[in-house]
Amino acid sequence: MRNNKETEVVIPTLPEATPVFEAARLQEDLKRADIPPKWRVINQSFYAADTEDPILLGTAAYEKNGF
């Protein structure tokens, strides 16, 4: 895992406070182990969705404002 020519670490998370904090903590742990993450991916995000649904718009606004 430490050979960055052969391995890239991807940290997936959800657009919610607890998963984001857990992903950040994992990233710091990996850095201390000299395994730098290459990517962070946010799954199930509605921020970029083109929707008119009021519930999804509320969720997107919550994500945009940083949870």
Phi, psi and omega in degrees: 000341183274351179273098184287356174279339182245343187226136171235133180264129177245128178251108177274151177207173175253156182279058179224155187304306185299310178299324179294317178296321178295319178295320178295319178295319177298317179300316178295319177298317179295320178297319178296330178274008181062038176234085184287129176292143181266323186224149167236130184241131176256114179270156174058039179269138177254359183303317182266003181287141177266088185228157174245002179293125184297326179291315179292326176296322176295319177296318179297319179295321177299316179295316183299323182276011175079033176072000000 
